[in-house]
Amino acid sequence: MTATHPSCSSQPSRLTLLIRSAQALRRWTTEASRPLISIDRARAALVAKASVVLASSLLATATQASPYSPADLLLYERLSEPDLSPNEDWAAYVVSKKLEGKDAYESQVWLVDIQSRGASAVTSVPGGASSPQFSPSGEWLAVLADVAKEGEEPTTQVCLLPLKRPGALTCVSDAEDGVLDFAWAPDSQSLALVVEPDIEPPSDNIPEDTEAPIVLDRLLFKHDNAGYLKNTKQQIVLLSLDTKVSTPLTSPSYDSVLPAFSPDGSRIAFVSKRGEDPDRHENWDIYELDIETPSNVRKLTQSTGPDGDPSWWNRPIYSPSGERLLYLDGGDAKDIWYALQTVGEIERQSGRISNLSRQLDRNCTSPRFDTKGEAVFCLLEDDRSVQLAKLSVDQGQPERLTPQRRVVHDYRVGNAGILTLQSAINEPAQLYWQPRGQSSQQLTQHNAWVDERQPLIEGELIAKAKSGSRPSVHAVMLTPANSEGPMPTLLHLHGGPVAQHQYDFDIEQHIMASAGYRIVAPNPRGSSGRGFNYQYAIWAKWGGPDGEDIRLITDTLLREGLAAPTHLGVYGWSYGGMLTNYAITRDQRYKAAVSGAGISNMLGGFGVDHYIVAWEQEVGMPWDNLEGWLKLSYPFLEAPAITTPTLFVVGEADFNVPAVGSEQMYQALRYLEVPTQLVIYPDQHHSFTVPSYEVDVLARHLDWFETFLGGSASQSLGQ
């Protein structure tokens, strides 16, 4: 991840993975082959402090409905990557779900008829298919699919499905190391492919049946999902569908990604990170090349920050005339992941750059023109929501096109309407079609089993500090139906840190709430959705302002009679796990905690993750700022202050927040005789890909809280 954090959030509105990791994530086919590594017990403690406003909306309780359970993770279907056909008759999208008969996930491409709303899978590729893109001619649907030649490991290739006549899926690329991304040419006769050829020569000293040693000589030498990094670079090649000839377009010396054709097909805009040593900076820029003379490359952006940052997966977008380009402006380099993502516009002839959304003081991502190039749309992230917005030509307030208490994950703009993928707290993501001048129509019907579960009460909590200069803290809440007064309460701390809890369907929160807990999901300082100053407030101050805000939320819950003082817990993953560690060190009111994929000994973790450039920007090197590193390490260095029983959970192969962070905290608490346990999941990265492991993680959360919060949550207060 170039602009995300050890604490990356898993919110679907934000892609937090380096483009080189995309192939690994698409497969989702890892099988569980080894038992869990379970280690023993220990303890920890959390945080809180605040004042409040409460509002909730009660949903009707379904008769004979069953509560959510961890096993529901095996039923859950995740929708992503929508695309709209040129004639606007069809929408393509990806459905990821557990593979029947295997402990693995699989993604396949679906089509839905916009008029009849009939939907069905159109691929059944072993290993999965993703990234559907209609050809401009409307004749083909291209996808990335895992294919294998006899006797060889599968690679990801571009394959075509005919739309206007019956026919099978046909693969048109043959990249030795697979295809990472692609884009259609306007005439539908060629494709721009992103590939990363392996240039490592074989070792003469190592026999073929013995794994060769890993030789590293670059600064950025590892990345989650990608593993240890070779000296390879991602390149753009042009594939002719007629001749099947691939022609390199970009230099093998630099990463070049996210290609986009100009409307006349003569040029390609793309994103590249260049310079003497690209590992030492995150200065991505927008470039443009002429296809006939690809060596003729023009740099279009000049800022020091990440323009078109690949971790957001927003490719440059040409206007229909080809004279303007939209791109994602990643702000100043020094702001790293705290910077706002805004909409930049380039006038090709003059080279003039303007910013269309900076005045909004919010993330504004996935920019697109309308079909005539007269309007610009984006996904506008606001307090706990993401809305589709139409930007104002005079840079005034945008027109918000979707309801506030919802989350729009992706969209496409057509002549006749707009296609969106959106969700709400009690509604899993579905595709919607909104004809111009009419209301939205739901197109898909996935996850129908949710209607058979007991609905939860959606609410919010606003904690107000006594100091007028300190901002209030906003939270989303889920509460079991027919629950009143103080009850067992769990704080769910999000990753990021620059992310937020949203009005989104979070199946894990539903499962936890169904066990009898009030789930409170706060957005402390450091969270996105409330402007640059709010998220920048924790710069080099992790566990400080955000820790204060967690204490404020906790104070409010107790004062307003919403939480039972003897039945308080806290949990989180990634930065949420880190913030859990910070919380339990400063506040002993939590009776149980679960810290997932976190770290507390920041100094002891130097060099083990993939954030060296970000650490340099935010904290400096340890030999230059030892005090700063020790300050961020306070949960480990002050471990004797922890009294909260704490479960630590982590993936064995996590290079984002490596397992050593959880191991160190576990051993500290075990030594101090605080109840604790460490569970390590074999071969798993920061995001798990084995269904049974995901179920097991959630079941262990529930078991841990039940053990230390005093029996079944729904009955604990009556004991």
N, C-alpha and C positions, 0 to 999 in steps of 0.2 A: 504494500500500500504506500503510495507516495504521499498522500496528504492525510491519512488517518492515523490512528493512534494505537498504542498498545491496548487500548481499550475499545477497539472498534465496536460500534453498535451493529446490531443485525437488522436494523430497520430496512425494509425493502425499498424505501424511497431513496436510499443512499447506497451506491455500490462502493465498498471499501476495500476493494482488492486491486492489486496491480494487474494490468492487462495480462502479464505473463502467468498469472494464477488462474485465469478464466477457464482454460481448458481443464484443469484439474477439478475445478468446482462443477463444471457442467456434467461430469461423468456421474458423480454420486453413485458409484457402483462398488465401493469398498465393502468387502464381506468381513464379518466378525470371525476371527480365526483364533484368538487367544483369550483366556479368561481375564477378567479385570484384575488389576494390581491394587488390592486393598491394603492399607497400612494401619492404622490404629486410631485411638481417640485423643482429643484435645479440646481447648476452649478459646473463646474470644468475646468481645463486647462492642456495642455500637453507639450511634449519635442522634441528637435532635434538639430543636429550639424555635418557638414561634407564636403567631396569632392568626385568626382564621375566618373564612367565609365558606359555607358549605351549601352545595346544591346537588341534587340527585334526581334522576328520572327513573321511576319504577316501571319495569316491564312486566307484563302479565305472565304469571307463572303457568307453564304448560302442564296439563294434567298428565299423570303417569309418565312424566319425563324423568330421565335418569341424570345424575350429576356427571360432569366431565371427570375423566380419569386419565392417568398417564398413558394407558393403552390407546387413547384417542389420537395420540401422535401418529400411530400407524395408519389411521384412516384419513389423516389430513392431507389435502391436495393444495399445493402452492401454485398460483398462477403468476406468470411473468411474461415479459418480452412481447407485448402485443404489436401487431402490424396490420395496416389497412390496405386492402387491394386497391389498385388504381380506379376500378369502376365502382368502388365502395359497396360491393355486394358481399364481400367476405372480410372477416377478421381472422388472422392467425395468432396463435399464442402458445405458450409452453405450459404444460402441466407436469409438476414434479411430485412424485408420490412413492410410497414403498413398493418395491417390486415383489409381486406375488411369488411366494416360495423361496425368497432369498432375503437375507439380512442386508439389504441394500436399497438405495433410492434409485429411481430412474426418471429421466425427463423425456417426454415425447411431445411432438407438435400436434396441435389441434386446429381445426377450422370450425368457425361458426357462421352460418348464413344470417346476415343482418336482418333480412326480412322475415324469415320463418323462425329464426332463433334456434334452428337445429344445429347441434354441435357434435363432433366426433373426432377421434384421433386419426390423423392421416399418416403417421409414422409408427412403426413398431420395430425400431432398430435395436438389436441387442447392444447394450452400452449407452443407448440414449441418443436423442436428437434435440437441437435447440436453435436459437437465433433465426427464426423464420423471417425472411424478407421476400416480398413479392417483387417480381421483375417489373420494370416500368411498363413493359408491353402487356402485362397481365397474363402472360402465357405460362409463367413458371412461378413456383414457390421454391426458393432456395433455403436450405437449412445446413447447419453443421451437424454431422453425424459421425459416430464412432464406427469405423469400418476396419476390417482386418483381412489381409491377404493370407493365404494358406501358410501356416507355420510361422506367422509373424504376429507381434503384438499389435493391437488395434491403434490406429491413429485417427485424428479428427479431420474430416475432409468436407468440402462443400458438395452437396448433393442436390439434385433438382427433381421436383415433382411436377408433372404436367397438370395444368388446371383446366384446359379446354378440351381435353380428350383423355380417355383412360390410359393409364400407364404406371409403371413402377418407378420407385425412387432410383435415380441414376447418379452416381458420383462422377463429378467432372474434374476434380483436382486430384493430384497425386503427390502432395508435398511429403517428403521423406519423414519429416518430424511433425507433420500435421499442420493444420490451419487454425489460427487463433481468432481471426475476425475476417470479415469480407464486406464489400459494398458493390452494388450493381452499377454498371455504366448506364447512362441514359438510353442508349440504343439496345440494351439487353443482350449485346453480343460479347461482352467481356465482363470480368470481375476483377476488382482490386483485392488481393489477398494479403493478410498479415501473417508472416511465417517467421520462424526463428531456427534457422538451420544450425545443426550441431557441427562445430568446427574443430572439436577436440580430437587430436590425432590419437590413435591407439598406442598403448604402451608395449614396447617390445619385451619387457621384462615379465609381464603378467599373462599367464595362459588364458585362453578364451573362456574357460569354465570358472574362472576366479574373478570376482568383482574387482575392478581397478580402483586404486586409491583416488581420493578426491583431492585435487590440487587446486588451491585457491590463491589468487594474487591480486584481488580487487578489494576496495574498501567495503562496498556493499556485497557481502559474500554469502548471504543467506536470505531467504524470504519464505514466509509461511505459505504452505501449499506447493511452492516451487522447489523447496529444499535448498541445497547448496547451489549457488549460482556459478555458471560457467561464463566465459568471456564472450558469450554470444549476444547478438543484438537482433531485435525484431525489425524486419524489413517489409516493405510493401512491394509486391510483384503484380504484374498485370497478366491475367490469364485470359487468353482468347478461347472462347467456347467453340469456335470453328476449327482452329488448328491445334488446340490443346497445348500451345506453346506458352510458357511463362517467361515474362521479361522483367528482370529486376528494375525497379524505379528509384529506390532510395539507397543510400550508402550503408554498407554493412558495419560502419564504424559507430553508428548511433541508433538508438531505438526510435523507430518511426511507426506510429500507430494511428488508429481511428481515421482511415481514409474516407473522403467524400468527394464525389465527382461534381464538377460544375455542370449546369444544365445542358451546355452544348457538348459535354464530354471531352473537351480539350485539356482540362486541367484537373488536378486533384489537390484538394486541401487536406492537410494532415497535421498531426501533433508530434513533435519531436523534442528530445532533450539532448542538447549538444554542449560543446565546450571542451576544454582540455581534459577534464575528468568528470563526466556526468554523474558519477557516484557521489560527488561532493556537493551537489546542489539539487534542488527540485525546480529549476527554471525551465519548465516546459514552455514551448512557444508554438504558435500556429505558423505553418509554412505552406507554400503552394508551389507545385511544379507543373511544367508543361509535359504532357504525355509524349509528344513527338520528340522533345529534347529534354529528357528527365533531369539532366545535369543542370538545367536552368531552374534553380530553386530560389524562391523569393521568401524571405522572412517577413511575416505580416505583423507580428506583435513584438514589443520591445521591453515589456516589464520584467522585473527580476523574479516575479512570482510564477506559480504554475498556471499558465494559460492553457485551457483545455485539459486540465489534470486528468489523466486516464483513470484514476481511481473512481471518478464519478461517471465514467463511461458515456460522456456526452460528446459525440463527434461534431466537428464544425458543420454548419448548415448554410448552404447557398440560398440566396433569394431566387425566385423563379427567373429573374433576368440575369442572374449570375454576377451582378455588380456589387452585391453586398454579401457579407458573411457574418453569421452569428457564431459566437463561441462563449465558453465559460471562462470568465475572468476570475482567477484565483487569488487576487489581492497581492499584497506585499510578501516577499519571501520570508521576512522576519516573523510574520504572523503564523506561519506554518498552518496547522490544522485549525487554528482559531480564526483564520481569515473568512470573510463572507465570500460565497460564490455568487457572482453577479453576471448579468448578461452584457457582453461586449459586442459591438457592431463595427465591422471594418468596411469602409468604402474602398473598393479595390483600386480604382483609378487614382485617387488622391492619396490613398494610404491613411486617411483620417480615421481615428478610432474614437468612438463615443461609448459611454456606458449608459444603458437603458434602465437599470434598476438599482444602482448604488444608493440613490436617495431613499429607497425603501427600508434600508437597514435590516434586510432579511436575506437569507439564501433564496436565490431565484435560479433554478436549474432547468435542464432539458429545454432550452429555448428553441422555438420553431416559428417559421413564417406561416401565414395562411397561404392558401393555394395561389393567391394573386400577389403575394409579397407586400400587402398593404397593412398587415397587422402582425404583431409579435406576441407569442404566448410563452408562458413558462410555468413551472411548478413552484409556487410561492409557499415557502415554509413559514408558518406563523406559530403563535403560541399553541402547541399541542395539535396542530393540524397542518395539512398540506393541501392547498387549493390550486386548481387550474385558474390561471389569471391571464388576462389580456392587458398588456402593458400600454400605458397612455403615451400618445405621440409627443405630448408636451412634458413627459416625465412627471406627471401628476400621479394621483392614486390609481392603481390598476383596477380594472373591472374583474371582480371575483366571480367565476363562472360555476363553481360548485359549492355546496354547503360547507359551513365552517367546521362543524364537528365531524368531519370525515377526513380521510387521507387518500389523495390521488397518487398512485405509484408510477403511472406512465400514461401516455396519451398519444393520439395521432389526429391531425386536423385534415378533414376532407372538404370537398366543395359542398356536400349536402349536410354535413354534420361533423361531430367530434366523437372519437372513440376514446374512452377512458377505462383504466383499471383502477378501481377504488374500493375502499373498505370502511367500516365503522367499528366501534368497540364490540358490538354484538353481531357483526356481519363480516364473515370472511371475504377476501377480495374477489370481486367478479368484474367481468367486462360490461360496460354500459355504452349505449349508443344514444347520442343526443342530436336529433335532427335540428337544423337551424330553426329557431323560433318555437321549439317545442320542448317538452320536458324529457328527462333521460328515461331510457328503456333498458332494463336489465337483459343482457343477452345470454349469459351463462348461468348454470345451475349446479355448480360444483359444491361439494361439502353439504349435501342435503341432510346428512346425519346430524348436523348441528341443530336442526329443528326439533330433534328428539331429546335434546339436553335441556336441563333446567336453566332458564335464562338468569342472568345476574343483573344486579342493580348497578347502573352506570352513574358515577358521580364525579365531583371534583372537590378539591381542597385548596384553599388559598390561605397561606400562612403569612401574617403580617408582622414584621419586626417592630419593636418599640421605637427604634431609631428611624426617624423619617427619611434619612439619607440612604437607608438600606432597602433594596428592592424586596417586594413580596416574593414568596416562593409558591409556584403553582404545581399541583399534582393531579393526576387522574386516579380515580378509585373504582374498584370493583368489589361489590359486597353481595354475599348470598342473600337470596330472597327471604323475607320474613325475619330479618335480623334487625334488632333494635338495641340501642345503648352500647355500653362498652363491650367489645368482643375481641377475640384473638386477632392480632393485627401483624402483618408482615410488610415491611418496607422493601420495595423492589427498586434497586439502584441501577440505572442504565449504564451502558458502555459509552465509549466515545473518547474523551469526555464530552466532545462537542457533538452531541446528539440530543435527542429528547424522547420522552415518552409521549405518545400521541393517541388520538382517538382512533386507534387501529385495533384490529382483531389480533390479540396476542393470546394464542392458544395456551401457552404455558401459564399465563396469569389466570385464565379461565379455569385451568386444572387446579391451581393452587387455591383460588377462591372457592371452588366447589368442595374443597376439603374442609370448609368452615372458617376460612380466614377473610378478614377485610384486607384487600391488597391495596396498598397506597404506593403509587409510582410517581415520585417527585422529580421535578426538574430544577435542581439547585443551580447556583451560579456555575458557569462552565458549560451549561446546556445551550443548545441552539434554539431558534424560534423567537428570541426576544432581543435580538440586536447584537451588534459587535461588542459593545462594552460589557454586556451581561456574560457572554461566553469568554471574553478575554480576561475576566476578573480573576481567574485561577492561574493565569500565566505564572509558571514556576512556583505556584502556591498550592499544589495538590493537597487535598485534605484540609485546607485552611478555610477559605470562604465557602466552598461547597460542603465541608464538614459542619460549619456553623449553620448552614441552611438545613441540613439533615436534622440537626438538633432542634432547630426552630420548628420543623414539621412535626417532630416527635413531641415537643412541648405542647403544640397545638392539639394533637390527637388526644393527649392525656387531659388537657384542660377542658376540652369540649366534650369529654366523655365518650369519645369514639373508640378508644383503645383501652384494653384492660392492662393495667400496669404490670401484672405478673405474667402476661401472655404476649410479649413483644418480641418480634424477630426481625431479622434483616438479611437480605441476600442480594447478589448481583453477579454478573459475568463480565470479564475483561476489566475495563475501568470500573465497572460496577463492583467487581470483586476487589479491586484495589481500594475503592471508596469504602467498601465494607470493612476492610482492614483498618483504614483510617478511623472509621466510625467507632469500632469497638475498643480502640485504644483510648479514646477520649470520653466515652460514655458507657457506664456499666449497667444501664437500664435494660439492655437487650439480653434476653434469656437464652437465645440461640441465634446462630448465624451460619450462613453458607457462603463461602468465598470461592467463586469460580474463576479459574484462569487469571489470577491476579498476581501481583508482586508487591512487596513492601520494602525490601532491602534494595533500593534503587542503585546504590553504589555497588553492592555485590552482584547486581545484574548487568553491570556495564559490559557491553560487547557481546551479549548472548542473544539479542533480538535484532530486528532489522530497522532500527530507528536512529542510527548514528547521526544522520544529518539533522534530524529534528532535535535530538539531545543537544547538539552543538548550538543550535539557534536558541533554545529555551533556557538551558541550564549552563551551557558551556562545558568544557571538558573537566573531568574530576580534578586534574592537577591544577586547573585554573580557578575552580570554584568548589573546593571540597566542602565548604560550609553549606552551599546550596544543595549538594547531593545528600549530605547527611540530614539536612532538614526534611527533604522529601522521603527519607528512609525512616521516619519516626515510628511507624508501627512495629518494625522489627527491632529497632534500638530501644523502644520503650515497651517491649513485649510483657514485662512483668506487670504492667498496668491492666492487662487484659484478663477478664474473668468470664467472658462469654463462651460457652461451649460452641466450637466452630468446626464445621466440616469444610475441607478443602478438596476441590475437584478440578482436574486439568487433563488435557490431552498430552500423551507422551511425546508426540512429534510437533508440538506447538512451537513455531519459531516467532510468532507474534508476541506472546507473553509466555516465554518458555517455562516448563514445569519446575525449574529450579526455584522460581519465585514462591510457588505453593509449597515446595519441599522445605524451604528455609523456614517459612512461617509455621508449618506443621511441626517441624522438629523443635522450634523454639517453644511452642505451647506444650508439646509432649514432654519436654524437659521440665517445664514449669508446672506440670501435672494439671494442666487445664484440659477438660474433656475435649478431645479432638480426634479427627480421622482424616486420612488422606486417601483419595481414590484417583488412580491414574488409568486412563483409557488408552489401550495400546493402539499405536499407529494413527491416532487422531490429531488433527491440527487444531487451530483456534476455533473453527467451526466443525462440529462433528458430522460425519457422513454415514454412520452406521445406525439404523433405526433403533435396534435394541439398546444401544448405548444411550441414545437420547431418552428413551423410556426409563432406563435405569437411573440416569441422572435425576430426572424429575421425581421418581419414586424415592430415591435417597434423600432428596430435599424434604419430601413429606414425612418420611420416617424420622429424619433428624429433628424436625420441628415438633412432631408428635411426641418424641422422646423427651425433649427438654422444655416443651411448653405444657406438658402435663396431660397426655392422652389425646383423644380425638378432639380436634379444634371445635367442632360443632357442639361438643358436650363439656368442654373443659371448664367453662365458667360455672357449671352446675355442680361440680365436684366439691 
